[in-house]
Amino acid sequence: MTKTISFNDLRRIKDALPDGSISRIADQLNTTAQTVRNYFGGSNYEFGKNCGVHIEPGPDGGIVVLDDTTIYDMAIEILQAQEKE
């Protein structure tokens, strides 16, 4: 399932994650932390992969189309759990 979000909103989600969340998501998905960072707008493809994130220029940092929302969904779950605490 795809999701469209602004680049700035995607970065806000990443920035709001508690310390260690990137590694936690990477471990659960059996991938590298850099791949998860690339999903949130990073661009180090030497140590990470592209995760089906397509960025188009536009307002609010541009439009991002996520081909797979697994990492996004995991990040939202972490943030919701943090709010409950």
N, CA, C and O atoms as a GROMACS GRO file, in nm:
protein
  340
    1MET      N    1   0.085  -0.117   0.000
    1MET     CA    2   0.000   0.000   0.000
    1MET      C    3   0.090   0.124   0.000
    1MET      O    4   0.187   0.130   0.075
    2THR      N    5   0.058   0.220  -0.082
    2THR     CA    6   0.138   0.343  -0.089
    2THR      C    7   0.078   0.451  -0.001
    2THR      O    8  -0.040   0.448   0.034
    3LYS      N    9   0.163   0.547   0.034
    3LYS     CA   10   0.119   0.661   0.114
    3LYS      C   11   0.190   0.784   0.060
    3LYS      O   12   0.308   0.778   0.025
    4THR      N   13   0.118   0.894   0.054
    4THR     CA   14   0.176   1.022   0.012
    4THR      C   15   0.180   1.114   0.134
    4THR      O   16   0.081   1.127   0.206
    5ILE      N   17   0.295   1.176   0.154
    5ILE     CA   18   0.316   1.262   0.271
    5ILE      C   19   0.414   1.372   0.229
    5ILE      O   20   0.491   1.354   0.135
    6SER      N   21   0.412   1.484   0.298
    6SER     CA   22   0.512   1.586   0.266
    6SER      C   23   0.647   1.544   0.324
    6SER      O   24   0.653   1.472   0.424
    7PHE      N   25   0.754   1.589   0.260
    7PHE     CA   26   0.888   1.556   0.307
    7PHE      C   27   0.908   1.609   0.449
    7PHE      O   28   0.965   1.540   0.534
    8ASN      N   29   0.862   1.730   0.474
    8ASN     CA   30   0.880   1.788   0.608
    8ASN      C   31   0.805   1.709   0.714
    8ASN      O   32   0.855   1.694   0.826
    9ASP      N   33   0.686   1.658   0.683
    9ASP     CA   34   0.613   1.574   0.778
    9ASP      C   35   0.687   1.444   0.805
    9ASP      O   36   0.692   1.397   0.919
   10LEU      N   37   0.744   1.385   0.701
   10LEU     CA   38   0.820   1.261   0.718
   10LEU      C   39   0.941   1.286   0.809
   10LEU      O   40   0.971   1.204   0.895
   11ARG      N   41   1.010   1.398   0.788
   11ARG     CA   42   1.124   1.432   0.872
   11ARG      C   43   1.082   1.461   1.016
   11ARG      O   44   1.154   1.427   1.110
   12ARG      N   45   0.965   1.523   1.034
   12ARG     CA   46   0.916   1.549   1.170
   12ARG      C   47   0.892   1.418   1.245
   12ARG      O   48   0.921   1.407   1.364
   13ILE      N   49   0.840   1.318   1.174
   13ILE     CA   50   0.818   1.187   1.236
   13ILE      C   51   0.952   1.129   1.280
   13ILE      O   52   0.966   1.082   1.393
   14LYS      N   53   1.049   1.131   1.189
   14LYS     CA   54   1.182   1.078   1.222
   14LYS      C   55   1.242   1.150   1.341
   14LYS      O   56   1.295   1.087   1.432
   15ASP      N   57   1.234   1.283   1.341
   15ASP     CA   58   1.293   1.363   1.448
   15ASP      C   59   1.223   1.341   1.582
   15ASP      O   60   1.285   1.360   1.687
   16ALA      N   61   1.097   1.303   1.581
   16ALA     CA   62   1.022   1.282   1.705
   16ALA      C   63   1.047   1.144   1.766
   16ALA      O   64   1.012   1.121   1.882
   17LEU      N   65   1.106   1.053   1.689
   17LEU     CA   66   1.130   0.918   1.741
   17LEU      C   67   1.228   0.922   1.856
   17LEU      O   68   1.327   0.996   1.852
   18PRO      N   69   1.203   0.843   1.960
   18PRO     CA   70   1.298   0.837   2.072
   18PRO      C   71   1.431   0.775   2.028
   18PRO      O   72   1.437   0.703   1.929
   19ASP      N   73   1.536   0.804   2.104
   19ASP     CA   74   1.667   0.747   2.074
   19ASP      C   75   1.660   0.595   2.064
   19ASP      O   76   1.593   0.530   2.144
   20GLY      N   77   1.728   0.541   1.966
   20GLY     CA   78   1.733   0.396   1.947
   20GLY      C   79   1.624   0.340   1.858
   20GLY      O   80   1.627   0.221   1.823
   21SER      N   81   1.527   0.423   1.820
   21SER     CA   82   1.415   0.374   1.740
   21SER      C   83   1.458   0.329   1.601
   21SER      O   84   1.408   0.229   1.549
   22ILE      N   85   1.551   0.401   1.540
   22ILE     CA   86   1.598   0.365   1.406
   22ILE      C   87   1.659   0.225   1.409
   22ILE      O   88   1.630   0.142   1.324
   23SER      N   89   1.745   0.200   1.507
   23SER     CA   90   1.808   0.068   1.520
   23SER      C   91   1.705  -0.039   1.552
   23SER      O   92   1.713  -0.151   1.502
   24ARG      N   93   1.609  -0.005   1.635
   24ARG     CA   94   1.503  -0.101   1.671
   24ARG      C   95   1.422  -0.143   1.548
   24ARG      O   96   1.396  -0.261   1.528
   25ILE      N   97   1.384  -0.045   1.466
   25ILE     CA   98   1.310  -0.075   1.344
   25ILE      C   99   1.397  -0.159   1.250
   25ILE      O  100   1.350  -0.257   1.193
   26ALA      N  101   1.523  -0.120   1.236
   26ALA     CA  102   1.615  -0.194   1.147
   26ALA      C  103   1.629  -0.339   1.193
   26ALA      O  104   1.626  -0.431   1.112
   27ASP      N  105   1.645  -0.359   1.324
   27ASP     CA  106   1.659  -0.495   1.377
   27ASP      C  107   1.534  -0.579   1.350
   27ASP      O  108   1.545  -0.695   1.311
   28GLN      N  109   1.417  -0.520   1.370
   28GLN     CA  110   1.292  -0.594   1.349
   28GLN      C  111   1.272  -0.632   1.202
   28GLN      O  112   1.211  -0.734   1.171
   29LEU      N  113   1.325  -0.548   1.112
   29LEU     CA  114   1.309  -0.574   0.968
   29LEU      C  115   1.432  -0.642   0.907
   29LEU      O  116   1.437  -0.666   0.787
   30ASN      N  117   1.530  -0.672   0.992
   30ASN     CA  118   1.652  -0.738   0.945
   30ASN      C  119   1.718  -0.659   0.832
   30ASN      O  120   1.752  -0.714   0.728
   31THR      N  121   1.736  -0.531   0.856
   31THR     CA  122   1.802  -0.443   0.760
   31THR      C  123   1.898  -0.352   0.836
   31THR      O  124   1.910  -0.364   0.958
   32THR      N  125   1.964  -0.263   0.767
   32THR     CA  126   2.058  -0.173   0.834
   32THR      C  127   1.988  -0.047   0.883
   32THR      O  128   1.884  -0.007   0.830
   33ALA      N  129   2.047   0.014   0.985
   33ALA     CA  130   1.993   0.139   1.036
   33ALA      C  131   2.000   0.247   0.928
   33ALA      O  132   1.912   0.334   0.922
   34GLN      N  133   2.103   0.243   0.844
   34GLN     CA  134   2.115   0.344   0.738
   34GLN      C  135   2.002   0.330   0.636
   34GLN      O  136   1.956   0.430   0.581
   35THR      N  137   1.956   0.209   0.610
   35THR     CA  138   1.843   0.190   0.520
   35THR      C  139   1.718   0.258   0.577
   35THR      O  140   1.642   0.320   0.504
   36VAL      N  141   1.698   0.246   0.708
   36VAL     CA  142   1.584   0.312   0.774
   36VAL      C  143   1.602   0.463   0.767
   36VAL      O  144   1.506   0.536   0.741
   37ARG      N  145   1.723   0.512   0.789
   37ARG     CA  146   1.749   0.657   0.777
   37ARG      C  147   1.721   0.705   0.635
   37ARG      O  148   1.664   0.813   0.616
   38ASN      N  149   1.760   0.626   0.535
   38ASN     CA  150   1.734   0.663   0.396
   38ASN      C  151   1.584   0.673   0.370
   38ASN      O  152   1.540   0.758   0.293
   39TYR      N  153   1.506   0.587   0.433
   39TYR     CA  154   1.360   0.591   0.420
   39TYR      C  155   1.305   0.726   0.466
   39TYR      O  156   1.209   0.778   0.409
   40PHE      N  157   1.369   0.782   0.569
   40PHE     CA  158   1.325   0.911   0.623
   40PHE      C  159   1.396   1.029   0.559
   40PHE      O  160   1.396   1.138   0.615
   41GLY      N  161   1.455   1.009   0.442
   41GLY     CA  162   1.512   1.120   0.368
   41GLY      C  163   1.663   1.122   0.362
   41GLY      O  164   1.720   1.212   0.300
   42GLY      N  165   1.729   1.026   0.424
   42GLY     CA  166   1.875   1.019   0.415
   42GLY      C  167   1.917   0.981   0.274
   42GLY      O  168   1.834   0.945   0.191
   43SER      N  169   2.046   0.989   0.247
   43SER     CA  170   2.092   0.956   0.112
   43SER      C  171   2.227   0.886   0.111
   43SER      O  172   2.307   0.906   0.019
   44ASN      N  173   2.254   0.805   0.212
   44ASN     CA  174   2.379   0.730   0.217
   44ASN      C  175   2.350   0.589   0.166
   44ASN      O  176   2.308   0.501   0.242
   45TYR      N  177   2.372   0.569   0.038
   45TYR     CA  178   2.340   0.440  -0.023
   45TYR      C  179   2.461   0.346  -0.025
   45TYR      O  180   2.452   0.234  -0.075
   46GLU      N  181   2.575   0.393   0.029
   46GLU     CA  182   2.691   0.306   0.041
   46GLU      C  183   2.666   0.202   0.150
   46GLU      O  184   2.707   0.087   0.137
   47PHE      N  185   2.600   0.243   0.259
   47PHE     CA  186   2.575   0.154   0.371
   47PHE      C  187   2.427   0.121   0.390
   47PHE      O  188   2.392   0.046   0.481
   48GLY      N  189   2.341   0.175   0.307
   48GLY     CA  190   2.198   0.149   0.316
   48GLY      C  191   2.138   0.141   0.178
   48GLY      O  192   2.201   0.174   0.078
   49LYS      N  193   2.014   0.096   0.174
   49LYS     CA  194   1.945   0.078   0.046
   49LYS      C  195   1.834   0.180   0.032
   49LYS      O  196   1.794   0.246   0.128
   50ASN      N  197   1.784   0.193  -0.090
   50ASN     CA  198   1.665   0.271  -0.117
   50ASN      C  199   1.546   0.184  -0.080
   50ASN      O  200   1.543   0.066  -0.114
   51CYS      N  201   1.448   0.241  -0.012
   51CYS     CA  202   1.333   0.163   0.036
   51CYS      C  203   1.205   0.197  -0.038
   51CYS      O  204   1.097   0.187   0.021
   52GLY      N  205   1.212   0.237  -0.161
   52GLY     CA  206   1.090   0.269  -0.234
   52GLY      C  207   1.031   0.402  -0.192
   52GLY      O  208   0.909   0.415  -0.179
   53VAL      N  209   1.117   0.500  -0.172
   53VAL     CA  210   1.074   0.634  -0.136
   53VAL      C  211   1.100   0.723  -0.257
   53VAL      O  212   1.212   0.731  -0.307
   54HIS      N  213   0.996   0.790  -0.303
   54HIS     CA  214   1.007   0.877  -0.420
   54HIS      C  215   0.976   1.020  -0.378
   54HIS      O  216   0.866   1.048  -0.329
   55ILE      N  217   1.071   1.110  -0.398
   55ILE     CA  218   1.055   1.248  -0.355
   55ILE      C  219   1.042   1.338  -0.478
   55ILE      O  220   1.125   1.332  -0.569
   56GLU      N  221   0.938   1.420  -0.478
   56GLU     CA  222   0.917   1.515  -0.586
   56GLU      C  223   0.920   1.656  -0.526
   56GLU      O  224   0.862   1.679  -0.420
   57PRO      N  225   0.989   1.749  -0.591
   57PRO     CA  226   0.995   1.886  -0.540
   57PRO      C  227   0.855   1.946  -0.526
   57PRO      O  228   0.765   1.915  -0.603
   58GLY      N  229   0.841   2.033  -0.429
   58GLY     CA  230   0.714   2.100  -0.409
   58GLY      C  231   0.712   2.171  -0.276
   58GLY      O  232   0.813   2.177  -0.206
   59PRO      N  233   0.596   2.226  -0.240
   59PRO     CA  234   0.584   2.297  -0.113
   59PRO      C  235   0.602   2.203   0.006
   59PRO      O  236   0.582   2.082  -0.005
   60ASP      N  237   0.640   2.260   0.119
   60ASP     CA  238   0.659   2.186   0.244
   60ASP      C  239   0.766   2.077   0.230
   60ASP      O  240   0.754   1.968   0.285
   61GLY      N  241   0.870   2.110   0.154
   61GLY     CA  242   0.982   2.017   0.136
   61GLY      C  243   0.964   1.920   0.022
   61GLY      O  244   1.055   1.845  -0.011
   62GLY      N  245   0.849   1.921  -0.039
   62GLY     CA  246   0.820   1.831  -0.150
   62GLY      C  247   0.724   1.722  -0.108
   62GLY      O  248   0.685   1.711   0.008
   63ILE      N  249   0.687   1.643  -0.205
   63ILE     CA  250   0.593   1.533  -0.184
   63ILE      C  251   0.671   1.403  -0.184
   63ILE      O  252   0.757   1.382  -0.270
   64VAL      N  253   0.642   1.317  -0.090
   64VAL     CA  254   0.707   1.187  -0.080
   64VAL      C  255   0.600   1.080  -0.100
   64VAL      O  256   0.496   1.082  -0.035
   65VAL      N  257   0.628   0.987  -0.190
   65VAL     CA  258   0.541   0.872  -0.209
   65VAL      C  259   0.615   0.751  -0.154
   65VAL      O  260   0.724   0.718  -0.200
   66LEU      N  261   0.555   0.687  -0.054
   66LEU     CA  262   0.613   0.569   0.008
   66LEU      C  263   0.550   0.445  -0.056
   66LEU      O  264   0.430   0.423  -0.044
   67ASP      N  265   0.631   0.364  -0.124
   67ASP     CA  266   0.579   0.242  -0.187
   67ASP      C  267   0.537   0.138  -0.083
   67ASP      O  268   0.441   0.065  -0.103
   68ASP      N  269   0.609   0.134   0.027
   68ASP     CA  270   0.584   0.037   0.134
   68ASP      C  271   0.580   0.115   0.264
   68ASP      O  272   0.676   0.185   0.297
   69THR      N  273   0.472   0.104   0.338
   69THR     CA  274   0.457   0.184   0.459
   69THR      C  275   0.500   0.112   0.586
   69THR      O  276   0.472   0.159   0.696
   70THR      N  277   0.568  -0.001   0.574
   70THR     CA  278   0.606  -0.079   0.692
   70THR      C  279   0.688   0.004   0.790
   70THR      O  280   0.655   0.007   0.909
   71ILE      N  281   0.793   0.070   0.745
   71ILE     CA  282   0.877   0.150   0.834
   71ILE      C  283   0.797   0.268   0.890
   71ILE      O  284   0.806   0.298   1.008
   72TYR      N  285   0.718   0.333   0.806
   72TYR     CA  286   0.633   0.444   0.849
   72TYR      C  287   0.538   0.396   0.959
   72TYR      O  288   0.525   0.461   1.063
   73ASP      N  289   0.472   0.284   0.937
   73ASP     CA  290   0.376   0.230   1.034
   73ASP      C  291   0.444   0.196   1.167
   73ASP      O  292   0.389   0.222   1.273
   74MET      N  293   0.564   0.139   1.159
   74MET     CA  294   0.637   0.106   1.282
   74MET      C  295   0.674   0.233   1.358
   74MET      O  296   0.666   0.236   1.481
   75ALA      N  297   0.714   0.337   1.286
   75ALA     CA  298   0.749   0.464   1.350
   75ALA      C  299   0.627   0.525   1.419
   75ALA      O  300   0.637   0.574   1.531
   76ILE      N  301   0.513   0.521   1.352
   76ILE     CA  302   0.390   0.575   1.411
   76ILE      C  303   0.352   0.496   1.536
   76ILE      O  304   0.311   0.556   1.636
   77GLU      N  305   0.367   0.365   1.534
   77GLU     CA  306   0.338   0.282   1.653
   77GLU      C  307   0.429   0.321   1.769
   77GLU      O  308   0.383   0.329   1.883
   78ILE      N  309   0.556   0.344   1.741
   78ILE     CA  310   0.651   0.384   1.846
   78ILE      C  311   0.609   0.518   1.905
   78ILE      O  312   0.610   0.536   2.027
   79LEU      N  313   0.571   0.613   1.819
   79LEU     CA  314   0.530   0.745   1.867
   79LEU      C  315   0.401   0.737   1.948
   79LEU      O  316   0.388   0.806   2.049
   80GLN      N  317   0.307   0.654   1.905
   80GLN     CA  318   0.181   0.640   1.980
   80GLN      C  319   0.206   0.576   2.116
   80GLN      O  320   0.145   0.616   2.215
   81ALA      N  321   0.295   0.477   2.123
   81ALA     CA  322   0.329   0.414   2.250
   81ALA      C  323   0.398   0.514   2.343
   81ALA      O  324   0.376   0.513   2.464
   82GLN      N  325   0.481   0.600   2.284
   82GLN     CA  326   0.550   0.702   2.364
   82GLN      C  327   0.451   0.801   2.422
   82GLN      O  328   0.467   0.846   2.536
   83GLU      N  329   0.348   0.836   2.345
   83GLU     CA  330   0.246   0.931   2.394
   83GLU      C  331   0.167   0.874   2.511
   83GLU      O  332   0.126   0.948   2.600
   84LYS      N  333   0.145   0.743   2.511
   84LYS     CA  334   0.068   0.678   2.618
   84LYS      C  335   0.144   0.674   2.750
   84LYS      O  336   0.084   0.665   2.857
   85GLU      N  337   0.276   0.682   2.742
   85GLU     CA  338   0.358   0.675   2.864
   85GLU      C  339   0.354   0.802   2.943
   85GLU      O  340   0.417   0.812   3.048
   0.00000   0.00000   0.00000
